[in-house]
Amino acid sequence: MDYSLIFSEAMKLFSIMLPMIFIGFFLSNLLRATRYLEYTSIPMASITEMARLPKTCSSVLTFFFLNSWSGMGMLSSFFHKRILGERDVIVTVLIAQLPKGLHSAIFFQAPVALSVLGYEIGLLLLFLELLVFAGIAVAGIFIGRKILFKNIFEYGDNTELSISEEKEKEKEKETGCIARAGAVLQKSFHEFGKVALVLVPTTFLFIIILNLGLAEYSAEILQPLMNFLRLPDAAVIVFAASFLSQIAVLSAAGTIVVMEQITVLQCLEMLFIARVLHLGIGYVKTSLPTNIALFGRKLGLRITCVEGFMVETGLTCIVLLLIILQTYPG
């Protein structure tokens, strides 16, 4: 086992994840100390209203479009302040798949997919993936309306601020802007520190586990599926790339499209199988320790299981649909 590789992988992940989580905590505290929180809720207000979520969730969903880690940090901050209950958190995470999917498609996948795969395959890939995330968001709205407690909020009413926080804000108005900014920063560092103490060691642990030859073992397991789908042997490169990043998957797939004679359906099958692998690994390596650190062991595990099940099921359905279209082309 290459410990230097594990350490560099962890540091690269932390350099992206930890600053964004801190920004989420900072923005939630900053916005709540000012009058601007209500404005950030405007873009997603209609969606949260349909799901019967508190208005605060609209702001969280808006920040999920900007950066998913910041959105999770903000959601955690509101949960620990007892503004949002467990039901609100789970439903918000499901609905957040739509803004997260849009952010990924627009800013990351589209530039790479369209350039290396061509417009036909690239646009189909983006459309099908957004279809999955939109379906999960609709399911989240349905769950919010029909299944989980309906209009009963776990922590009182639907207001943005508790009584104690209203008193706190009145005190803050009497102090200067610098003192208020310092208090917001101090509170954000305190919340972030508690999360980092749990997140860093657990993430290291999962990265070590996933580096114990899992990529090679997965390639062997997927060989019968590759034969069934008549995918070229080079497809194993795409599946191996799923252990690195989605950009690596798209780049590897683009090479195979140029070098091998494969159909559009075969290419999409290969890409979505790799997507299932990539996100599945991500839920174990990153999402699980992060959610446990942000929301506690019980709720963090529930969030990871619910979100992972919905996303992996949706992507698997796309794979099955593509296989059916390839098997019965008429």
N, C-alpha and C positions, 0 to 999 in steps of 0.2 A: 504494500500500500504506500503510495506517494503522499506523505504528510505535507510536503511543501505545496503540492497541487491542491490538496484539500484546504490548506490555510489560505492560499491565494483565491480559491473559489469562494470561500466564506467571506474574505475581505471584500471581494468584488460585489458580492450580494449585499453585505452590510453597507457598503458605500452608497448603494442605490436606495436601499430600503430604510435604513435608520434615519437619514436626514428627512425623508419624506414623511415618516411617521411623526417625527418631532414637529414638522411644519403643520401636520394635521392637528396635533394638540395645541400648538401655538395659535393657529387660525381660529380654532373653536373657542379658545379663551379670549382671544382678541376681539372676535366678532361679538361675543356675548358681553364684552365690556363696552361695546359701542352700540350705536343704533342701526348698524348696517346689516345685521343678521337677516332681517326680514327681506332685504333686497336680494340676497343670494338664494332665497327660496323661490323666487319668481319662475325661473326656467322649468322647474320640476313640480310646481305647485299642483297642477292638474292631475299628475300621476299619483302623488301622495294622497290627494283628495279621493281619487277613485279607490285606492287601497285602504282608505280610512286610517291613515297614519298621521301622527302629529306633524304640524307644519315644520318643525325642526328637521325632520327627515328630508324635506325638500332641499335644504342647504347642503346636507350630507351628500345627496345624490348629485347635486351640481358639482361638488368637489370630486366625486368619483370620476366624472368626465375629465377633470383636469389632471388628477393623479390618484390611482386607486389606493396607494399607501396613505396619502393624506386623508382620503375619505374614510379609511378604516380607523385612522388615528382620531379623527373628529367623532366618528360613531362611538368609539370606545370612551372618549371623554364625556359625551352626553349620557352614555349608559352608566358610567360610574358616578355621575352627578345625579342619577336617578330621574333624569328627564325622560329617558326612553326605557321601556321594559324589554324583556327577552323577546317577546313577540314582535315588537317594533324592530329590533335589531335583525332578527332572522328574515322578516319580510323585506326590510330595506336591502339586505345583502342580496336577496334574490332579484329584486327590481334593479339593483345596481349593475347587474350583468349587462343591461342595455347600454348605459353610458360608458361602462368599462369596455364593452365590445366596440362601441363607436370610436373611442379613443385609440384602441389598439389598431382598428382597421384604418383609420385616417392617418395616424401619425407614424405607425410602424410597419404594418403589413402591406398596405397599398403601394407605397413607393417601391418596396422590394418585389412583391408578388407580380405587379404589372410589368416590371422591367425584366425579371428573370424567367417568368412563366408565360409572358404574353398576355394580351388583353382578354382573350377568350377564357383561358384557365384561371387567370388572376381574378377577373370579375366574378366568375362562378364561385371561386373559393370564398371571396369576401361576402358574396350574397348569401351563400349557404351558412356561413359562420354567423353572420348577423341575424339570419333567420332563427338559428338556435338560441342566441342570446335574447332576441326579442320574445321568443316563445317562453323562455324562463322568466322574463320580466312579466309577461302576461299571467303566467302561473303564480308569480308572487302577488300580483294584484288580486287574483282570484282567491288565494289563500288569505290575504288580508281582509277581504270582504266577507268570505263565506265560512272559513274553517276555524281560524284561531281567534277565539274570544270576541269576534265581531267588533263592537264599539267599546269594549271594556278595556281601559288603559290601566296598566299594572301600577303606575305610580301617579295616582290622582288624575288630574284632568289633562287637557291637551295644550297647556300653556308652555311658553318657552322658558320661563323662569320660575323657580320655586320661591316661596315666601322668604326663606333665609337669603336666597340670592338677590331678591329685590332689596332687602335691607343692606346687603353687601354692596350693591350698586349705588345705593343712596350715599353710603360712606365714601365710595370711590369718587363720587361727583365732587365731594368736598376737598379732595386732594388734587395735586397738580397732574398734568399729563405725564411727566417723567416718572412720577411715583406710581401712577397707574400702569404705565408700560413696564416698569420694573416688576410690579406685582404679577402681571400677566406672564412675563418671562420666567419668573421664579416658579410660578405654579406649573407652567408648561414643562420646565426642566424636572420638577418633582414627579409629575405624572410619567414623563418619558423615561426617567431613571428607573422607576419601578418596572416598567415594561421591558427595558433593555436587560435588566438583571435576569429575567426569565428567558427572553428571546435569544440572546447570544449563545448561552451554553446548549440550549435545546436544538438550535439550528445547527451548531457544530456537530451534535450527536447524529442528527438525521443525515447530514452530508457525509459523515463517515460511513454510516450504514449503507447509503446509496452508492458508495464507491467500492463496495466489496464485490466487484465483478458482475453487477446487475445488468449492465449494458450488454455484455457478451451473452449472458444467460437469456435475456429477453430476445436477442436476435435468433437464438436457437429455437425458442418457443414459437416465434413468429414464422419460421421457415415453412411449416405446412400451410399456413394461411397465404404466404407469398406464392406457393405452388398452386394453390386453389384459385387464386385471383390472376394467375399467369403473369405475375410481376417479375421483372428482370432481377437477377441476383444483386445488381447494384442498388436495389431498393433498400437493402440492409443498411446502406450508408445513411439514407434518410431517417430510418428508424433509430440508428445510433446517434444521429444529430439531434433527435428529440430530447436527448439527455443534456444537451447544451443550451439551445435556445430556439425559438421559433424562426428567427432570422436564419440560423444555420440550417434548419429544415428546408426553408424556401430556397436557399442557395444550392443545397445538395439536390433538391428536386429539379431545379432549373438545369443543372448539369446533366441529369438523367434524361430530361425531356430532349435536350440537344443530341445526346449520344445514343440513346436507345429509341426504338420505334414503339412507343406506347400510346394508347388512346387517351382521350380526355378523361374518360371515366376511370381508367386505370390510374392516371396521375392524381385525380381527386381522391380516389380510394387510398392511395399511398399517403397523400397529405393529411387526410383526416384520421387515418390510423396513427400517424406520427403525432397528430394533435392530441389524440386521446392519451397517448403515452406521455407526451410533454406535460400536459396539464395534470395528469394523474401523479406524475413525479413531483410536480410543483406543489400539489396539495399536501403531499407527505413531507417534502423537504422544506417548504417555505410557509404555506398557509397554516398548517397545523400548529407549529410552534408559535407563529405570529398571533394566531387567534387565541391560543391559550394564554399568551402573554398579555394580550389586549383585553380579553373578556373573562379570564379565569378558565380553569380546567373544564368544568361542566359545559358552560355555554360555548366556549371556544371549540370543544370537540363537536358539539351539536352543529355549530355554524359550518365547520369544515365538512362534516358528513352530509348535511343537507345541500350545501352548495356544490360539493364534489359530485354527489349522486345526480343532481339535476344536470350539471354541465356534461358529465361523462355519458349520461343516458342520452342527452340530446345529440351529442356528437356521434355516439354509437348508432343512433337511429339514422343519421345521415350516411354512415358507412354501409348499413344494411340496405338503405334505399339505393345507393350507388351499385351495390352488388346485385340487387334485383334488376336494375336497369341494364346492367351488363349481361346478366344471365338470360333475361327475356327482353331482348332489344326491340322486338316487334310490338 
